[in-house]
Amino acid sequence: MIHTRRAFDPHSIKLVIFDLDGTLIDSRLDLVHSVNAALRHIGRPELPDDVIASYVGDGAPILIQRALGGESVDEATVRRGLQFFLSYYREHKLDHTTVYDGIHESLSAIQNSLHPDLNGDPGKESSAVPRQMAVLTNKPVVPSRAIVEALGLGPFFTQIYGEIVLQPRSPTPRARANCSRKCRQPGGSRNRRRLPRRRGNRPQRRPVDRRRKLRLCSTHAAGNSPGRVG
């Protein structure tokens, strides 16, 4: 079941953005093993699986900080644990990680649910184009992309965005907007144009054409049957 906060026309959605862990893939066991490997490396006792799993969700730096005891732990210890965690996870990220049942079928159904081309020639019969899809996660970006490709999810997604290592932040509304903008620009951020500047070195804003503004749908499928989409 898909929950919505306000009414909208689902056929008008051009881009669907997914989280990765817990939405598309089950990566719990590999994360647990990697955290405990980091704890062993710095001489700390291992933690139960359920405890580590409860720390997941706010990025790798926060995960390691919580596993080490919270904000009272000194930064050098957290950094040491984080570096080992990232190194270990890079090698073991696919030991037990799997795609949830029904995800491939669900992504295919969403991608192939055509939406009208609102930017087409008004004088011609309206055409329909496939929806674009992207991944936006606070998981480190390098293993995120590797996992998506290795599990056969790569062809579904236009872009995959993840956390830059050692920046403990969750995806923000600005990150989601940036993701949507890059998804509709071939070449991503390489195509950004510099804004003209005026006095005071402040950028001059370009007028926004709201009719062409990309709509976002950040989707989380709840339940045990991802195939029930729509």
C-alpha positions in Angstrom: 0.0 0.0 0.0 1.2 3.5 -0.8 0.3 6.2 1.6 -0.1 9.8 0.3 -0.3 13.0 2.3 -2.3 14.9 -0.3 -4.3 14.1 -3.4 -2.5 14.1 -6.7 -2.8 12.6 -10.1 -0.5 9.5 -10.2 -0.3 9.7 -14.0 1.4 13.1 -13.7 4.4 11.8 -11.7 7.6 12.0 -13.8 10.2 10.9 -11.2 10.0 8.4 -8.3 12.7 8.4 -5.7 13.4 5.4 -3.5 15.4 4.8 -0.3 17.7 1.8 -0.5 18.1 -0.1 2.8 14.9 -1.5 4.1 13.0 -0.4 1.0 14.6 -2.1 -1.9 17.2 -4.4 -0.2 17.6 -6.3 3.0 21.2 -5.4 4.1 20.8 -5.8 7.8 23.1 -8.8 8.4 26.0 -7.3 6.4 25.7 -4.1 8.3 25.7 -5.9 11.6 28.7 -8.0 10.7 30.6 -4.9 9.5 29.9 -2.9 12.7 31.0 -5.8 14.9 34.2 -6.2 12.9 34.9 -2.5 13.5 34.2 -2.9 17.2 36.6 -5.9 17.4 39.2 -3.9 15.5 39.3 -1.1 18.2 39.1 -3.5 21.1 35.4 -3.1 21.9 33.0 -6.0 22.7 30.5 -7.0 20.0 26.9 -5.9 20.1 23.7 -8.0 19.6 22.2 -7.9 16.1 19.0 -6.2 17.2 20.9 -3.5 19.0 23.0 -2.6 15.9 20.0 -2.8 13.7 18.3 -0.2 15.9 21.2 2.2 15.2 20.8 2.0 11.4 19.1 4.8 9.5 21.1 8.0 9.9 24.3 7.3 7.9 27.5 5.4 8.6 29.2 7.9 10.9 26.2 8.1 13.2 25.9 4.3 13.1 29.5 3.9 14.3 29.2 6.6 16.9 26.1 4.9 18.4 27.8 1.5 18.4 30.7 3.0 20.3 28.5 4.6 23.0 27.1 7.8 21.6 28.3 11.4 21.6 30.6 11.0 24.6 33.0 9.0 22.5 36.0 11.0 21.2 36.1 11.9 17.6 39.4 10.1 16.9 37.9 6.8 18.1 34.8 7.3 16.0 36.9 8.1 12.9 39.1 5.0 13.4 36.0 2.8 13.8 34.3 4.4 10.8 37.3 3.9 8.5 37.6 0.2 9.4 33.8 -0.2 9.0 33.8 1.3 5.5 36.8 -0.8 4.5 35.2 -4.0 5.8 31.8 -3.3 4.4 33.2 -2.5 1.0 34.5 -6.1 0.9 31.5 -7.8 2.5 28.5 -5.7 1.4 27.1 -8.5 -0.7 27.7 -11.5 1.6 24.1 -11.7 2.7 22.3 -8.7 1.2 19.4 -9.5 -1.1 16.6 -7.7 -2.9 13.2 -8.0 -1.3 10.7 -10.3 -3.0 8.7 -8.5 -5.7 10.9 -5.5 -6.0 12.0 -6.2 -9.6 8.4 -6.6 -10.7 7.3 -3.6 -8.8 10.0 -1.3 -10.3 9.3 -2.6 -13.7 5.6 -1.8 -13.3 6.3 1.7 -12.0 8.8 2.5 -14.7 6.5 1.3 -17.5 3.4 3.1 -16.2 3.7 5.9 -18.8 2.9 9.5 -17.9 1.8 12.2 -20.4 4.5 14.3 -22.0 3.5 17.7 -20.8 6.3 19.4 -22.6 5.3 18.1 -26.1 4.0 20.2 -29.0 0.4 21.2 -28.0 -0.6 21.0 -31.7 0.2 17.3 -31.8 -1.4 14.3 -30.1 0.0 14.0 -26.6 2.5 11.2 -26.2 3.5 9.2 -23.1 7.0 8.6 -21.7 8.4 6.2 -19.1 8.9 7.4 -15.6 12.4 8.1 -14.4 13.5 6.6 -11.1 16.3 7.3 -8.7 17.8 6.1 -5.4 18.5 8.6 -2.7 20.1 7.1 0.5 22.3 8.2 3.4 24.3 5.0 2.8 27.9 5.7 1.4 27.5 6.3 -2.3 30.3 4.0 -3.5 28.9 0.7 -2.0 25.4 1.9 -2.7 26.0 2.0 -6.5 27.9 -1.3 -6.4 25.1 -3.0 -4.6 22.4 -1.7 -6.9 24.4 -2.9 -10.0 25.3 -6.3 -8.5 21.7 -7.1 -7.6 20.4 -6.2 -11.0 18.6 -3.0 -10.1 20.9 -0.7 -12.1 18.8 -0.6 -15.3 15.8 0.8 -13.4 17.5 4.0 -12.1 18.7 7.1 -13.8 20.8 8.2 -10.8 22.0 6.8 -7.5 22.8 9.3 -4.8 24.4 8.4 -1.4 26.2 9.9 1.5 29.7 11.4 1.1 31.9 9.6 3.6 32.4 11.4 6.9 29.5 13.8 6.5 26.9 12.4 8.9 23.7 13.8 7.4 20.5 12.3 6.3 19.0 13.2 2.9 17.4 16.6 3.2 14.7 18.2 1.1 17.4 20.1 -0.7 19.1 16.8 -1.5 15.9 15.4 -2.9 15.4 18.5 -5.0 19.0 18.3 -6.2 18.4 14.7 -7.1 15.4 15.5 -9.2 17.1 18.3 -11.0 20.1 16.2 -11.9 17.9 13.3 -13.0 16.3 15.4 -15.7 19.6 16.8 -17.0 21.8 14.5 -19.1 25.2 14.4 -17.7 24.0 15.4 -14.2 25.8 18.2 -12.4 28.2 18.7 -15.3 25.5 20.5 -17.1 24.9 23.1 -14.5 25.3 26.6 -15.8 26.7 29.5 -13.8 24.2 32.2 -13.0 24.9 35.7 -14.2 26.2 37.9 -11.3 25.3 41.4 -10.4 26.8 44.0 -8.1 27.8 42.6 -4.7 28.8 39.2 -6.3 25.4 37.8 -5.5 23.9 35.4 -8.0 20.9 36.6 -10.0 18.0 34.2 -9.9 16.5 33.0 -13.2 12.7 33.1 -13.3 11.1 29.8 -12.6 8.7 28.2 -15.1 6.4 26.4 -12.7 4.6 24.5 -15.4 7.8 22.6 -16.1 8.7 22.1 -12.5 9.4 18.5 -11.8 7.1 16.7 -9.4 8.6 14.4 -6.9 7.1 11.3 -5.3 9.3 9.9 -2.5 7.8 6.4 -2.2 8.0 3.8 0.6 6.1 0.6 0.0 4.7 -0.8 3.2 3.8 -4.5 3.7 5.2 -7.8 2.6 4.0 -7.7 -1.0 5.9 -5.0 -3.0 4.1 -6.3 -6.1 0.9 -4.6 -5.0 1.7 -1.3 -6.5 -1.0 1.1 -7.9 
